[in-house]
């Protein structure tokens, strides 16, 4: 695997695209039709080659109104996704508005899943405003700036988090 920084983007070349990568790339393609997003936390280090597992892909989105969320919800349903939270579309939207997270997976699976939440503070806003595009062949996704990920992982302080920070 080779990383190249070109014109404000990171291109990852010769990466073996895993099932997890495919899941994330397919989901984010749908997501970006509706809202700006940024992937944060564990998947960022996995994307860059750290060998470790994860159950969820932490994703922050800008605030969207309930009608846009309902449209996104319907699109996900048509594309074979479902919400793990036992709520209808209105309940899911209310959860997001309350600062809670909702989880989304492919039908007939639980793991991996997307953990989606609205921007909640200045750090989240900074992550989206300064997101970094990562290009994998013909596809792309957006991650939080590395300079934000490292202190965040150190702040969390778990063994896995510290190892993630060191890897980055």
KAQUICOR-V138219 format. One record per backbone hydrogen bond with DSSP energy under -0.5 kcal/mol. NH is the residue of the N-H (numbers start at 1). CO is the residue of the C=O. Records with the same first field share a line. If there is no record, write none. Layout:
NH->CO ; CO
//
This chain:
2->13
4->11
6->4 ; 9
9->6
10->133
11->4 ; 9
12->10 ; 135
13->2 ; 11
17->15
18->16
22->18
23->19
24->20
25->21
26->22
27->23
28->24
29->25
30->26
31->27
32->28
33->30
34->31
35->31
38->60
39->142
40->58
43->40
44->41
45->41 ; 42
46->42
47->43
48->44
49->46
50->45
52->50
57->113
58->40 ; 56
59->115
60->38
61->117
62->36
69->65
70->66
71->67
72->68
73->69
74->70
75->71
76->72
77->73
78->74
79->75
80->77
81->76
82->105
84->103
85->103
87->85
92->88
93->89
94->90
95->91
96->92
97->93
98->94
99->96
100->95
102->116
104->114
105->82
107->80
109->106
112->55
113->55
114->104
115->57
116->102 ; 114
117->59
119->61
125->121
126->122
127->123
128->124
129->125
130->126
131->128
132->143
133->8
134->141
135->10
136->139
139->136
141->134
143->132
144->39
148->145
149->145
150->146
152->148
153->149
154->150
155->151
156->152
157->153
162->158
163->159
164->160
165->161
166->162
167->163
168->164
//
